Amino acid sequence: MKNLLMILLCFIQLPVAAENGKPGEYLGAKTSETPHWFKQSFLEFEEDVAEAANQNKRVMLYFHQEGCPYCARLIEENFNNPDLESYIRKNFDGITINMWGDRDIVSVGGNLFTEKTFAEALKVQYTPTLLFLNEQGRVILRLNGYYPPGKFRQALHYVAEKQESKLSFNEFMLASQASKTGSLIGEDFFTQETNLKSLLNSADKPLAVYFESADCAECSTLHSRVLTDSPTRQLVNDMLNVQLNVHSDVKITTTDGKHISQHDYAKQLNIGYTPSVVLFDKQGKEVHRMEGFLKTFHFQSSLAYVLEQAYLTQPSFQRYISSRGEKLRELGYDTDIWGYKSSYPEN
């Protein structure tokens, strides 16, 4: 019965079949080649960590998948940027991991995995995902999704300069932002309610908390390109939506009843990228988050993933979005994973 409910919920969120009766196309995939200067590792991570430490470097694990346009953007805009390339090569040993691959991995501690079971164990939900390891092989920073060059450079400095012993990634990133004043971009679907616990108790909907900052280029893109898409906006309107300023001292009540500032809430959730959207179930438990640059299909699918409660039966977001795309194409609509406009109409 539970599985049947999940299937029905999934189709509630999808449109009726297109009139032409033809299957849709899969668009937006992009191939890319990892830079030649990445380490040719045997994927025995204790050795990799030790070798990097001997050269005063740290290990950077790069999870990718075939056809991922966000991975291609990471390579084109970041890894192929001369200044960033020089900095990475000086301070890091980069190692690639195919999240669906079958190569053997020996983790720090000697546990055996394949690439795909390692990605599964680490709950990799987006590609690219980058994990940075310290000299003991512990993860000190995880970047879920694509970071544009400016924010990516900040993340690299945080790890290379060993700032984790001084302050959190959230504190480091927010402290480095030039502008802490100004207005956020408003939307008519944002509620003014600041008691998140009370808000959840008053409505039978999941909650989306948007963490943003003023003068944020990526926030502007989210509002002007992604949230203007009608089918995406329909999904947004099916949720409770709250917008918070990561620099604000204005108090809110969190989903677990704590009375703290918006800034401290962002710190508590380790929000280091704006915009980030943290998604909570109807009981106030975080079930998914978006904390990197996303275009429409992935943003929209994140909302649907929570609205359908698909996370209860499908822990892999990547498998979920693949299935969702297939269903859309079966209905006759294109799936464009790198566009800003949905090919199907609003229900």
C-alpha positions as CSV (number, residue, x, y, z in Angstrom):
1,M,0.0,0.0,0.0
2,K,2.8,2.4,0.8
3,N,4.6,1.8,-2.5
4,L,1.3,2.3,-4.3
5,L,0.8,5.6,-2.5
6,M,4.3,6.8,-3.6
7,I,3.5,5.9,-7.3
8,L,0.2,7.8,-7.1
9,L,1.9,10.8,-5.5
10,C,4.5,10.8,-8.2
11,F,2.0,11.0,-11.0
12,I,0.0,13.7,-9.2
13,Q,3.0,16.0,-9.7
14,L,3.4,15.1,-13.4
15,P,1.4,16.6,-16.3
16,V,-1.1,14.8,-18.6
17,A,0.4,13.2,-21.7
18,A,1.3,15.5,-24.6
19,E,-1.1,15.5,-27.6
20,N,1.4,14.3,-30.2
21,G,1.8,10.9,-28.6
22,K,5.6,10.9,-29.2
23,P,8.1,10.3,-26.5
24,G,10.1,13.3,-25.4
25,E,13.8,13.8,-25.8
26,Y,16.6,13.9,-23.3
27,L,18.4,17.2,-23.6
28,G,21.3,19.1,-21.9
29,A,23.7,16.2,-21.1
30,K,27.3,17.2,-21.7
31,T,30.4,15.1,-21.7
32,S,33.7,16.3,-20.1
33,E,37.2,15.0,-19.5
34,T,38.8,15.2,-16.1
35,P,42.0,17.3,-16.4
36,H,45.2,15.4,-17.1
37,W,46.8,16.7,-13.9
38,F,44.5,14.8,-11.6
39,K,46.2,12.0,-9.7
40,Q,46.2,8.5,-11.2
41,S,45.3,6.9,-7.9
42,F,45.0,3.2,-7.0
43,L,42.1,4.3,-4.8
44,E,43.7,3.2,-1.6
45,F,43.0,6.4,0.3
46,E,45.3,6.0,3.3
47,E,48.2,5.9,0.9
48,D,46.8,8.9,-1.0
49,V,46.4,10.9,2.1
50,A,49.9,10.1,3.3
51,E,51.4,10.9,-0.1
52,A,49.6,14.2,-0.2
53,A,50.6,15.2,3.3
54,N,54.3,14.5,2.5
55,Q,53.9,17.2,-0.2
56,N,52.1,19.5,2.1
57,K,48.9,18.9,0.1
58,R,45.4,17.6,0.9
59,V,43.2,15.1,-1.0
60,M,40.2,16.3,-3.0
61,L,37.8,13.6,-4.0
62,Y,35.7,14.5,-7.1
63,F,32.4,12.5,-7.6
64,H,31.1,12.7,-11.1
65,Q,28.9,10.9,-13.6
66,E,28.6,10.6,-17.4
67,G,26.8,13.4,-19.2
68,C,26.6,15.7,-16.1
69,P,26.5,19.3,-17.3
70,Y,27.3,20.6,-13.8
71,C,30.5,18.5,-13.9
72,A,31.3,19.9,-17.3
73,R,30.8,23.4,-15.9
74,L,33.1,22.6,-13.0
75,I,35.8,21.6,-15.3
76,E,35.3,24.4,-17.8
77,E,34.9,27.3,-15.4
78,N,37.0,26.1,-12.4
79,F,39.5,23.3,-13.2
80,N,40.4,24.9,-16.5
81,N,40.8,28.4,-15.0
82,P,44.5,29.0,-15.1
83,D,44.7,30.6,-11.6
84,L,42.4,28.0,-10.0
85,E,44.3,25.2,-11.7
86,S,47.6,26.5,-10.4
87,Y,46.2,26.8,-6.9
88,I,44.6,23.4,-6.9
89,R,47.7,21.6,-8.3
90,K,49.9,23.3,-5.6
91,N,47.6,22.5,-2.7
92,F,45.6,19.3,-3.6
93,D,45.8,15.9,-5.1
94,G,42.6,15.5,-7.1
95,I,41.1,12.0,-7.4
96,T,38.1,11.2,-9.5
97,I,35.3,8.8,-8.5
98,N,32.5,7.8,-10.9
99,M,29.4,7.5,-8.7
100,W,28.2,4.6,-10.8
101,G,31.6,3.1,-11.3
102,D,32.9,-0.4,-10.4
103,R,36.6,0.3,-9.6
104,D,37.6,-1.0,-6.2
105,I,38.2,1.4,-3.3
106,V,40.0,0.9,0.0
107,S,38.8,3.7,2.3
108,V,40.7,5.2,5.2
109,G,40.3,2.5,7.8
110,G,40.7,-0.3,5.3
111,N,37.0,-0.9,4.3
112,L,36.4,-2.2,0.8
113,F,34.0,-0.6,-1.6
114,T,33.3,-0.1,-5.3
115,E,33.0,3.5,-6.5
116,K,29.2,3.2,-6.6
117,T,28.9,1.6,-3.1
118,F,31.3,4.2,-1.7
119,A,29.2,7.0,-3.2
120,E,26.1,5.3,-1.8
121,A,27.7,5.0,1.7
122,L,28.5,8.7,1.6
123,K,25.0,9.6,0.4
124,V,26.2,11.4,-2.6
125,Q,23.1,13.0,-4.0
126,Y,24.5,15.5,-6.6
127,T,27.3,15.6,-9.1
128,P,29.7,17.1,-8.8
129,T,30.3,16.4,-5.1
130,L,33.7,17.3,-3.7
131,L,35.1,15.9,-0.5
132,F,38.3,17.3,1.0
133,L,40.3,15.2,3.4
134,N,42.7,16.3,6.1
135,E,46.0,14.6,7.1
136,Q,44.1,12.0,9.1
137,G,41.8,11.2,6.2
138,R,38.7,12.8,7.8
139,V,36.3,14.8,5.6
140,I,36.7,18.5,6.6
141,L,34.6,20.0,3.8
142,R,32.0,18.6,1.5
143,L,30.6,20.6,-1.5
144,N,27.4,19.2,-2.8
145,G,26.9,20.5,-6.3
146,Y,28.5,23.1,-8.5
147,Y,30.1,26.2,-7.0
148,P,30.8,29.1,-9.4
149,P,34.5,30.2,-9.5
150,G,34.4,32.9,-6.9
151,K,32.8,30.8,-4.2
152,F,34.8,27.7,-5.3
153,R,38.0,29.7,-4.8
154,Q,36.9,30.6,-1.3
155,A,36.2,26.9,-0.5
156,L,39.7,26.0,-1.7
157,H,41.3,28.6,0.5
158,Y,39.4,27.4,3.5
159,V,40.8,23.9,3.1
160,A,44.3,24.7,1.9
161,E,44.8,27.3,4.7
162,K,43.5,24.7,7.3
163,Q,40.9,27.2,8.5
164,E,38.7,24.3,9.8
165,S,40.6,24.5,13.1
166,K,39.7,28.2,13.5
167,L,36.1,28.5,12.3
168,S,33.3,26.7,10.5
169,F,33.0,26.8,6.7
170,N,29.7,28.8,7.1
171,E,31.5,31.4,9.2
172,F,34.4,31.6,6.7
173,M,32.2,32.0,3.7
174,L,29.9,34.6,5.2
175,A,32.8,36.6,6.7
176,S,34.4,36.9,3.2
177,Q,31.2,38.4,1.6
178,A,31.7,42.1,0.9
179,S,28.1,43.1,1.3
180,K,26.1,42.3,4.3
181,T,23.4,44.9,3.9
182,G,20.6,45.4,1.4
183,S,17.3,43.7,0.6
184,L,16.6,40.2,-0.5
185,I,14.6,39.4,-3.6
186,G,11.0,38.9,-2.5
187,E,8.4,36.5,-3.8
188,D,4.6,36.3,-3.2
189,F,4.9,32.7,-2.0
190,F,7.2,33.6,0.9
191,T,5.3,33.7,4.2
192,Q,6.2,36.3,6.8
193,E,5.7,33.8,9.7
194,T,9.0,33.6,11.6
195,N,8.0,30.7,13.9
196,L,8.8,27.7,11.7
197,K,7.6,25.2,14.3
198,S,4.2,26.9,14.5
199,L,4.0,27.2,10.7
200,L,4.5,23.5,10.3
201,N,1.9,22.7,12.9
202,S,-0.7,25.0,11.2
203,A,-0.5,23.4,7.7
204,D,-0.2,19.9,6.3
205,K,2.7,20.7,4.0
206,P,6.5,20.3,3.9
207,L,8.6,23.3,4.5
208,A,11.3,25.0,2.2
209,V,13.6,27.4,3.9
210,Y,15.5,29.7,1.5
211,F,18.8,31.0,2.9
212,E,19.9,34.0,0.8
213,S,22.0,37.1,1.0
214,A,21.8,40.6,-0.5
215,D,23.7,41.4,-3.8
216,C,24.0,37.6,-4.5
217,A,24.3,36.9,-8.2
218,E,23.3,33.2,-7.9
219,C,20.2,34.3,-5.8
220,S,19.2,36.7,-8.6
221,T,19.5,33.8,-11.1
222,L,17.3,31.6,-8.9
223,H,14.6,34.2,-8.8
224,S,14.8,35.5,-12.4
225,R,15.4,32.2,-14.3
226,V,14.3,29.2,-12.1
227,L,11.4,30.4,-10.0
228,T,9.7,32.1,-13.0
229,D,9.1,28.7,-14.6
230,S,5.4,27.9,-14.2
231,P,5.6,24.2,-13.4
232,T,8.3,24.8,-10.9
233,R,6.3,27.6,-9.3
234,Q,3.4,25.2,-9.0
235,L,5.5,22.9,-7.0
236,V,6.8,25.8,-4.9
237,N,3.2,26.8,-4.1
238,D,2.5,23.3,-2.8
239,M,5.0,23.9,0.0
240,L,5.4,26.3,2.9
241,N,8.1,28.7,2.0
242,V,10.2,30.9,4.2
243,Q,13.1,33.2,3.2
244,L,15.9,34.0,5.6
245,N,18.9,36.3,5.4
246,V,22.1,34.6,6.4
247,H,23.5,37.9,7.7
248,S,20.4,38.9,9.7
249,D,20.2,39.2,13.5
250,V,16.4,39.1,13.4
251,K,15.2,36.2,15.6
252,I,13.2,33.2,14.4
253,T,11.9,30.1,16.0
254,T,13.4,27.0,14.3
255,T,11.6,23.8,13.4
256,D,12.7,22.3,16.7
257,G,11.6,25.3,18.8
258,K,14.9,27.1,19.3
259,H,14.7,30.9,19.3
260,I,17.8,32.2,17.5
261,S,18.8,34.7,14.8
262,Q,18.6,33.9,11.1
263,H,22.4,34.2,11.0
264,D,22.8,31.7,13.8
265,Y,20.3,29.3,12.2
266,A,22.4,29.4,9.0
267,K,25.5,28.7,11.1
268,Q,23.7,25.8,12.9
269,L,22.8,24.2,9.5
270,N,26.3,25.0,8.1
271,I,25.0,27.0,5.2
272,G,28.0,28.2,3.3
273,Y,26.4,28.9,-0.1
274,T,23.7,31.3,-1.1
275,P,21.1,30.5,-2.2
276,S,20.7,27.3,-0.3
277,V,17.2,25.7,0.2
278,V,16.7,23.3,3.1
279,L,13.7,21.1,2.8
280,F,11.9,19.7,5.9
281,D,9.1,17.1,6.1
282,K,5.8,17.9,7.9
283,Q,7.4,16.9,11.2
284,G,10.2,19.4,10.9
285,K,13.0,16.9,10.0
286,E,15.4,17.9,7.3
287,V,15.0,15.5,4.4
288,H,16.9,17.1,1.5
289,R,18.8,20.3,0.6
290,M,20.0,22.3,-2.3
291,E,23.3,24.1,-1.7
292,G,24.9,24.6,-5.0
293,F,24.1,26.1,-8.4
294,L,21.0,24.4,-9.9
295,K,19.0,24.9,-13.0
296,T,15.3,24.2,-13.4
297,F,15.0,20.4,-13.8
298,H,17.1,19.6,-10.7
299,F,15.6,22.4,-8.6
300,Q,12.1,21.3,-9.6
301,S,12.9,17.6,-9.0
302,S,14.2,18.4,-5.5
303,L,10.9,19.9,-4.6
304,A,9.0,17.0,-6.1
305,Y,11.2,14.5,-4.3
306,V,10.0,16.0,-1.0
307,L,6.4,16.6,-2.0
308,E,6.0,13.0,-3.1
309,Q,7.9,11.8,0.0
310,A,10.0,9.7,-2.5
311,Y,12.9,9.8,-0.1
312,L,11.1,7.3,2.0
313,T,11.4,4.6,-0.6
314,Q,14.2,5.9,-2.8
315,P,17.2,7.2,-0.8
316,S,19.1,8.0,-4.0
317,F,18.1,11.4,-5.4
318,Q,20.0,10.7,-8.6
319,R,18.0,7.5,-9.2
320,Y,14.8,9.5,-8.5
321,I,15.5,12.3,-10.9
322,S,16.4,9.7,-13.6
323,S,13.1,8.0,-13.1
324,R,11.2,11.3,-13.0
325,G,12.8,12.3,-16.3
326,E,11.9,9.0,-17.9
327,K,8.2,9.4,-16.9
328,L,8.1,12.9,-18.4
329,R,9.6,11.6,-21.6
330,E,7.0,8.7,-21.7
331,L,4.3,11.4,-21.5
332,G,5.8,13.1,-24.5
333,Y,7.7,15.9,-22.9
334,D,11.4,16.7,-23.3
335,T,13.7,16.5,-20.3
336,D,16.2,19.4,-20.4
337,I,18.6,19.0,-17.5
338,W,20.5,22.2,-18.4
339,G,17.7,24.6,-19.4
340,Y,15.6,27.1,-17.5
341,K,12.2,26.4,-19.1
342,S,10.1,23.3,-18.5
343,S,8.8,21.6,-21.7
344,Y,5.5,20.6,-20.1
345,P,2.6,22.9,-19.1
346,E,1.5,23.8,-15.6
347,N,-1.3,21.4,-14.4
